[in-house]
Amino acid sequence: MNTFEISVEAGWKDICAVEDIPVLGSRVVKAARGGDIAIFRNADNEVFALHDKCPHKQGPLSQGIVHGRQVTCPLHSWKIELDSGNAVAPDVGCTKPFAVKVEGGRVLLKV
């Protein structure tokens, strides 16, 4: 797990190399406040970041199954959109998304 230590540019923090996040997996970043952030990598090598709590029962999304542009919560199988944090119908709710980008093979998180 990482902490926010390395500043790349104003508001963006260097988290890890994109290869450090398994394909169809995640990496958890410990935030100083506000709760953990899960950074996901899908099969298309897209990277997403969400608050690591399902809007249903606060399940750890970082332990869920990544498929397409969604993650399925390990507790009750809610599907959450990785880009928006919104639950997929018929479920309703949202977890906070964070801006994330990849530059030079490094994952940067907007804080």
Contacts in CASP RR format, 6 or more apart in sequence:
PFRMAT RR
TARGET T0000
AUTHOR 0000-0000-0000
METHOD contacts of the structure
MODEL  1
MNTFEISVEAGWKDICAVEDIPVLGSRVVKAARGGDIAIFRNADNEVFAL
HDKCPHKQGPLSQGIVHGRQVTCPLHSWKIELDSGNAVAPDVGCTKPFAV
KVEGGRVLLKV
1 27 0 8 1.000
1 28 0 8 1.000
1 29 0 8 1.000
1 30 0 8 1.000
2 15 0 8 1.000
2 16 0 8 1.000
2 27 0 8 1.000
2 29 0 8 1.000
2 30 0 8 1.000
3 29 0 8 1.000
3 30 0 8 1.000
3 32 0 8 1.000
4 13 0 8 1.000
4 29 0 8 1.000
4 31 0 8 1.000
4 32 0 8 1.000
4 109 0 8 1.000
4 111 0 8 1.000
5 13 0 8 1.000
6 13 0 8 1.000
6 14 0 8 1.000
7 13 0 8 1.000
7 14 0 8 1.000
8 14 0 8 1.000
8 103 0 8 1.000
8 106 0 8 1.000
8 108 0 8 1.000
11 110 0 8 1.000
11 111 0 8 1.000
12 101 0 8 1.000
12 108 0 8 1.000
12 109 0 8 1.000
12 110 0 8 1.000
12 111 0 8 1.000
13 108 0 8 1.000
13 109 0 8 1.000
13 110 0 8 1.000
13 111 0 8 1.000
14 106 0 8 1.000
14 107 0 8 1.000
14 108 0 8 1.000
15 27 0 8 1.000
15 29 0 8 1.000
15 39 0 8 1.000
15 106 0 8 1.000
15 107 0 8 1.000
15 108 0 8 1.000
15 109 0 8 1.000
16 27 0 8 1.000
16 39 0 8 1.000
16 106 0 8 1.000
16 107 0 8 1.000
17 105 0 8 1.000
17 106 0 8 1.000
17 107 0 8 1.000
18 41 0 8 1.000
18 45 0 8 1.000
18 47 0 8 1.000
18 102 0 8 1.000
18 105 0 8 1.000
18 106 0 8 1.000
18 107 0 8 1.000
19 105 0 8 1.000
20 27 0 8 1.000
20 107 0 8 1.000
21 27 0 8 1.000
21 39 0 8 1.000
21 40 0 8 1.000
21 41 0 8 1.000
21 47 0 8 1.000
21 107 0 8 1.000
22 41 0 8 1.000
23 41 0 8 1.000
23 42 0 8 1.000
23 43 0 8 1.000
23 45 0 8 1.000
24 41 0 8 1.000
24 42 0 8 1.000
24 43 0 8 1.000
24 65 0 8 1.000
24 66 0 8 1.000
24 67 0 8 1.000
25 40 0 8 1.000
25 41 0 8 1.000
25 66 0 8 1.000
26 38 0 8 1.000
26 39 0 8 1.000
26 40 0 8 1.000
26 41 0 8 1.000
26 61 0 8 1.000
26 62 0 8 1.000
26 63 0 8 1.000
26 64 0 8 1.000
26 66 0 8 1.000
26 71 0 8 1.000
27 38 0 8 1.000
27 39 0 8 1.000
27 62 0 8 1.000
28 36 0 8 1.000
28 37 0 8 1.000
28 38 0 8 1.000
28 39 0 8 1.000
28 52 0 8 1.000
28 62 0 8 1.000
29 36 0 8 1.000
29 37 0 8 1.000
29 38 0 8 1.000
29 39 0 8 1.000
29 109 0 8 1.000
30 36 0 8 1.000
31 37 0 8 1.000
31 111 0 8 1.000
34 51 0 8 1.000
35 51 0 8 1.000
35 52 0 8 1.000
35 53 0 8 1.000
36 51 0 8 1.000
36 52 0 8 1.000
36 62 0 8 1.000
37 49 0 8 1.000
37 50 0 8 1.000
37 51 0 8 1.000
37 52 0 8 1.000
37 98 0 8 1.000
37 109 0 8 1.000
38 49 0 8 1.000
38 50 0 8 1.000
38 51 0 8 1.000
38 52 0 8 1.000
38 60 0 8 1.000
38 61 0 8 1.000
38 62 0 8 1.000
39 47 0 8 1.000
39 48 0 8 1.000
39 49 0 8 1.000
39 100 0 8 1.000
39 107 0 8 1.000
39 109 0 8 1.000
40 47 0 8 1.000
40 48 0 8 1.000
40 49 0 8 1.000
40 50 0 8 1.000
40 62 0 8 1.000
40 66 0 8 1.000
40 71 0 8 1.000
40 82 0 8 1.000
41 47 0 8 1.000
41 66 0 8 1.000
42 48 0 8 1.000
42 66 0 8 1.000
42 67 0 8 1.000
42 68 0 8 1.000
42 69 0 8 1.000
42 82 0 8 1.000
43 68 0 8 1.000
44 68 0 8 1.000
46 69 0 8 1.000
46 82 0 8 1.000
47 100 0 8 1.000
47 101 0 8 1.000
47 102 0 8 1.000
47 107 0 8 1.000
48 69 0 8 1.000
48 82 0 8 1.000
48 83 0 8 1.000
48 97 0 8 1.000
48 100 0 8 1.000
49 97 0 8 1.000
49 98 0 8 1.000
49 99 0 8 1.000
49 100 0 8 1.000
49 109 0 8 1.000
50 61 0 8 1.000
50 71 0 8 1.000
50 80 0 8 1.000
50 82 0 8 1.000
50 85 0 8 1.000
50 95 0 8 1.000
50 96 0 8 1.000
50 97 0 8 1.000
50 98 0 8 1.000
51 95 0 8 1.000
51 96 0 8 1.000
51 97 0 8 1.000
51 98 0 8 1.000
52 60 0 8 1.000
52 61 0 8 1.000
52 62 0 8 1.000
53 59 0 8 1.000
53 60 0 8 1.000
53 61 0 8 1.000
53 95 0 8 1.000
54 60 0 8 1.000
54 61 0 8 1.000
54 73 0 8 1.000
54 75 0 8 1.000
54 76 0 8 1.000
54 78 0 8 1.000
54 80 0 8 1.000
54 95 0 8 1.000
55 78 0 8 1.000
55 80 0 8 1.000
55 87 0 8 1.000
55 93 0 8 1.000
55 94 0 8 1.000
55 95 0 8 1.000
56 73 0 8 1.000
56 75 0 8 1.000
56 76 0 8 1.000
56 78 0 8 1.000
56 87 0 8 1.000
56 91 0 8 1.000
56 93 0 8 1.000
57 75 0 8 1.000
57 76 0 8 1.000
59 73 0 8 1.000
59 74 0 8 1.000
59 75 0 8 1.000
60 74 0 8 1.000
61 71 0 8 1.000
61 73 0 8 1.000
61 80 0 8 1.000
61 95 0 8 1.000
63 74 0 8 1.000
64 71 0 8 1.000
64 72 0 8 1.000
64 73 0 8 1.000
64 74 0 8 1.000
65 71 0 8 1.000
65 72 0 8 1.000
65 74 0 8 1.000
66 82 0 8 1.000
68 82 0 8 1.000
69 81 0 8 1.000
69 82 0 8 1.000
69 83 0 8 1.000
70 79 0 8 1.000
70 80 0 8 1.000
70 81 0 8 1.000
70 82 0 8 1.000
70 88 0 8 1.000
71 79 0 8 1.000
71 80 0 8 1.000
71 82 0 8 1.000
72 78 0 8 1.000
72 79 0 8 1.000
72 80 0 8 1.000
73 79 0 8 1.000
73 80 0 8 1.000
78 87 0 8 1.000
78 88 0 8 1.000
78 91 0 8 1.000
79 87 0 8 1.000
79 88 0 8 1.000
79 91 0 8 1.000
80 86 0 8 1.000
80 87 0 8 1.000
80 88 0 8 1.000
80 95 0 8 1.000
81 87 0 8 1.000
81 88 0 8 1.000
83 97 0 8 1.000
84 94 0 8 1.000
84 97 0 8 1.000
85 94 0 8 1.000
85 95 0 8 1.000
85 96 0 8 1.000
85 97 0 8 1.000
86 93 0 8 1.000
86 94 0 8 1.000
87 93 0 8 1.000
87 94 0 8 1.000
98 109 0 8 1.000
98 110 0 8 1.000
98 111 0 8 1.000
99 109 0 8 1.000
99 110 0 8 1.000
100 107 0 8 1.000
100 108 0 8 1.000
100 109 0 8 1.000
100 110 0 8 1.000
101 107 0 8 1.000
101 108 0 8 1.000
101 110 0 8 1.000
102 108 0 8 1.000
END
